[in-house]
Amino acid sequence: MAAMKLLVCVALASARLTPLRKSLVHRAAARRASNGIAADPLARGTVARRATNVRGGVSGLSATFNTLVGAVVETAVLLGVVEAARRAPPSISELVVRFKILPSETVRGLSAVQWASWFVIIYGSSLLGSVADGGLRVASRQILMPAMVAGEQGWYASLDRPGWEPPGWVFPIMWLLVSKPTQLLAVTRVMGRLEDGEEPPWLALAVYCGHLALGDAWNKVFFGAQQVRTGALFITAFYGALVAAAVLFYGMDQVAGLYMLPTVGWVTIAASLNWSIYFRQAGAPKAAEAEAPPSPADESVAG
């Protein structure tokens, strides 16, 4: 398996939309149906600039730092759940079996309580991460309802997206039925290989849990704060941590590493989509200004 590099770069910005911005975003949404703004380069450039800019209020540096701290704390919370499950008394595993969550107290070398804890971590990292920031993360709803986003409704539909974007119904299928289950198989396979009393591979687990935290942060930045530029930076960090975790898992167990490939492939598409949206919007203001007709003042000067 080819070596891959870890990319770490996070950013976040949030604030409120003004009535003017709401009007512009709704006009952008209408463009997708009627191409009304396509004939108005100045309006198109204004929409693109506002979509990529910070939504006022909090400085980019401060927001980036706060989000980075939140991701670090969420990673620590997830690792704490891992350690708590390892140290849980056998009676907890008995309860898991009693409620018929798993068929036996040990499955593939891993206790029932550890299986349950990893299921909660992988499927509910955004809820566990709420401990870090005191509120529910956007990802808790975004995974199940990819068409519904926090903040101004219709924002994502108003973005200029590439034609190769997967249809909306593919997202929950890939996350819930392909990506998450294969991640669960990968991490439990790594943990199930440990001998009694052997310490877990904390570095690999920290990188893996860090990728979950960065994924939650990306959902919060992109869909919650509706920031395309900072979202692109976050998903790059998310992708880098995911690839690093896959490489570390592969070094310990090749099958576990291969189980991570569906998620790597899907996040490759998601990251490419985010960056494609950013570059489309970043170039729109310049194109709009180049296409804009000269103002009356400019014509008088030229005359």
C-alpha positions in Angstrom: 0.0 0.0 0.0 1.5 3.3 -1.0 2.6 5.7 1.7 0.4 8.7 2.3 1.0 12.0 4.0 -0.9 13.4 6.9 -2.3 16.9 6.2 -3.3 19.0 9.2 -4.9 22.4 8.7 -8.1 23.6 10.4 -10.2 26.7 10.3 -13.6 27.9 11.4 -15.7 31.0 11.2 -19.3 31.7 12.2 -21.8 34.6 12.5 -25.2 35.7 11.5 -26.5 36.5 8.0 -27.9 40.0 7.3 -31.1 40.4 5.4 -29.1 41.5 2.3 -27.1 38.2 2.4 -30.3 36.2 2.7 -31.6 37.9 -0.4 -28.5 37.2 -2.3 -28.4 33.5 -1.3 -32.0 33.0 -2.3 -31.2 34.6 -5.7 -28.3 32.1 -6.0 -30.7 29.2 -5.4 -33.1 30.6 -8.0 -30.2 30.7 -10.5 -30.0 26.9 -10.5 -33.6 26.7 -11.8 -33.8 29.7 -14.0 -30.3 30.9 -14.7 -31.4 34.3 -13.8 -28.1 35.4 -12.2 -26.2 33.9 -15.1 -27.2 37.0 -17.0 -26.1 39.3 -14.2 -22.4 38.9 -13.7 -22.3 41.5 -10.9 -24.9 39.6 -8.8 -23.1 36.3 -9.5 -19.8 37.7 -8.3 -21.4 39.2 -5.1 -23.1 35.8 -4.3 -19.8 34.0 -4.7 -17.8 36.4 -2.6 -20.3 36.2 0.2 -20.5 32.4 0.1 -16.8 32.0 0.5 -16.2 34.8 3.1 -16.5 34.5 6.9 -19.9 35.2 8.2 -18.7 38.1 10.3 -18.3 38.5 14.1 -15.5 36.2 15.2 -12.0 36.5 13.9 -10.7 33.6 11.8 -7.8 33.0 14.1 -9.9 32.8 17.2 -12.5 30.6 15.6 -9.8 28.3 14.2 -8.2 27.9 17.7 -11.5 27.2 19.4 -12.4 24.6 16.8 -9.0 23.0 17.1 -9.3 22.8 20.9 -12.8 21.3 20.5 -11.5 18.6 18.1 -8.6 17.8 20.5 -11.0 17.5 23.4 -13.4 15.4 21.4 -10.5 13.1 20.5 -9.7 12.8 24.2 -13.3 12.0 25.0 -13.4 9.2 22.4 -10.2 7.7 23.7 -11.6 7.9 27.2 -14.5 5.8 26.1 -12.1 3.3 24.7 -10.2 3.0 28.0 -13.4 2.9 30.1 -14.6 0.0 28.0 -11.3 -1.9 28.4 -11.5 -1.5 32.2 -15.2 -2.3 32.4 -16.1 -5.2 34.7 -17.3 -8.5 33.1 -20.8 -7.8 34.4 -21.2 -5.0 31.8 -20.5 -7.5 29.0 -23.1 -9.8 30.6 -25.6 -7.0 30.4 -24.9 -6.4 26.7 -25.5 -10.1 26.1 -28.6 -10.2 28.3 -30.2 -7.4 26.3 -29.3 -9.4 23.1 -27.1 -6.7 21.7 -24.4 -9.3 21.0 -24.7 -13.1 21.0 -21.8 -13.7 23.5 -19.6 -11.9 25.9 -16.6 -12.2 23.6 -16.8 -11.8 19.8 -13.6 -12.2 17.7 -11.4 -11.8 20.7 -13.1 -8.6 21.9 -15.4 -8.2 24.8 -19.1 -7.3 24.2 -18.7 -4.0 26.0 -15.8 -3.0 23.8 -17.8 -3.9 20.7 -20.6 -1.7 22.0 -18.3 1.1 22.9 -16.7 1.2 19.4 -20.2 1.2 17.8 -21.1 4.2 19.9 -17.8 5.9 19.0 -18.1 5.4 15.3 -21.8 6.1 14.9 -22.1 8.7 17.7 -18.9 10.6 17.8 -20.7 13.8 17.1 -22.9 13.3 20.2 -20.0 12.4 22.3 -18.2 15.4 21.0 -21.0 17.6 22.3 -19.4 17.1 25.7 -16.5 19.2 24.3 -18.5 22.2 23.1 -21.6 22.0 25.2 -24.0 21.6 22.3 -25.1 19.0 19.7 -23.0 19.0 16.6 -24.4 19.5 13.2 -23.2 16.0 12.1 -25.9 14.4 14.3 -28.5 15.5 11.8 -26.4 16.0 8.8 -25.6 12.3 8.4 -29.2 11.2 8.3 -30.6 14.3 6.5 -27.9 15.5 4.1 -30.3 17.8 2.3 -31.1 19.6 5.6 -28.4 22.0 6.9 -28.1 24.2 9.9 -28.3 27.9 9.4 -30.1 29.2 6.3 -32.1 26.6 4.6 -31.4 26.3 0.9 -27.8 27.4 1.3 -26.2 24.2 0.0 -28.6 24.0 -2.9 -27.6 27.6 -3.9 -23.9 26.7 -4.3 -22.3 26.3 -7.7 -21.5 22.6 -7.6 -19.8 20.3 -10.2 -21.9 18.1 -12.4 -20.2 15.0 -11.1 -21.6 15.5 -7.6 -23.2 12.3 -6.3 -27.0 12.5 -5.8 -28.2 13.3 -2.3 -29.5 9.8 -1.5 -26.0 8.3 -1.9 -24.6 10.2 1.0 -26.5 8.4 3.9 -26.1 5.1 2.2 -22.3 5.5 1.9 -21.9 6.8 5.5 -24.3 4.5 7.3 -24.2 1.3 5.4 -20.7 1.2 3.9 -18.3 3.5 5.6 -19.3 3.1 9.3 -19.6 -0.7 9.3 -16.3 -1.2 7.5 -14.6 1.2 10.0 -16.1 -0.9 12.9 -14.7 -4.1 11.4 -11.3 -2.5 11.0 -10.9 -1.1 14.5 -12.3 -4.1 16.2 -10.0 -6.4 14.2 -7.0 -4.3 15.4 -8.2 -4.4 19.0 -9.2 -8.1 18.9 -5.6 -9.0 18.1 -4.3 -7.8 21.4 -3.2 -10.3 24.0 -4.5 -10.2 27.6 -2.9 -7.2 29.4 -1.3 -5.8 26.2 -1.7 -2.1 25.7 -3.7 -0.9 22.7 -1.9 0.9 19.9 -2.7 4.3 21.3 -1.1 6.3 18.5 -3.2 4.6 15.8 -6.3 4.9 17.9 -5.6 8.6 18.6 -5.2 9.3 14.9 -8.3 7.4 14.1 -10.4 9.1 16.8 -8.8 12.4 15.7 -10.1 11.8 12.2 -13.6 11.3 13.6 -13.4 14.6 15.6 -12.1 16.4 12.5 -15.0 15.0 10.4 -17.5 16.3 13.0 -15.7 19.7 12.9 -15.9 19.8 9.1 -19.7 19.2 9.3 -20.0 22.0 11.8 -17.9 24.4 9.7 -19.2 23.6 6.3 -22.9 22.9 6.9 -23.3 24.8 10.2 -21.2 28.0 9.7 -21.7 27.6 5.9 -18.1 28.3 5.1 -16.8 26.8 1.9 -13.2 27.9 2.3 -12.6 26.9 5.9 -14.6 23.7 5.2 -12.1 22.8 2.5 -9.3 23.2 5.0 -11.1 21.1 7.6 -11.9 18.3 5.2 -8.3 18.2 4.1 -7.2 17.7 7.7 -10.0 15.1 8.1 -8.9 13.3 5.0 -5.2 13.3 6.1 -6.0 11.9 9.5 -8.2 9.2 7.9 -5.4 8.1 5.5 -2.9 8.1 8.3 -5.2 5.9 10.4 -5.6 3.5 7.4 -1.8 3.3 7.0 -1.3 2.6 10.7 -4.0 0.0 10.7 -2.5 -1.7 7.7 0.9 -1.9 9.4 -0.7 -3.9 12.2 -3.2 -5.9 10.2 -3.5 -5.8 6.5 -7.1 -6.7 6.4 -8.0 -4.0 8.9 -6.2 -1.5 6.6 -8.1 -2.7 3.6 -11.4 -2.3 5.5 -10.6 1.5 5.7 -10.4 1.8 1.9 -14.2 2.4 1.3 -14.1 5.4 3.7 -10.9 6.7 2.1 -12.5 6.5 -1.3 -15.7 8.2 -0.2 -13.9 11.0 1.6 -11.7 11.5 -1.4 -14.9 12.3 -3.3 -16.3 14.5 -0.5 -13.0 16.5 -0.3 -12.8 16.9 -4.0 -16.4 18.2 -4.0 -15.7 20.7 -1.3 -12.6 22.1 -3.0 -14.4 22.1 -6.4 -17.1 24.3 -4.9 -14.5 26.6 -3.3 -12.5 27.1 -6.6 -15.7 27.7 -8.5 -16.8 30.4 -6.1 -13.4 31.9 -5.7 -13.2 32.4 -9.4 -16.7 33.8 -9.8 -16.1 37.3 -8.5 -13.2 37.9 -11.0 -15.2 36.5 -13.9 -18.2 38.6 -12.9 -16.1 41.8 -12.7 -14.5 41.1 -16.1 -18.0 40.6 -17.6 -19.6 43.6 -15.9 -20.5 46.5 -18.1 -18.8 49.8 -17.4 -20.5 52.1 -14.9 -21.8 55.5 -16.1 -18.9 57.2 -14.2 -16.4 55.2 -16.1 -18.0 56.0 -19.4 -18.0 59.8 -18.5 -14.3 59.6 -17.7 -13.6 57.7 -20.9 -15.5 60.3 -22.8 
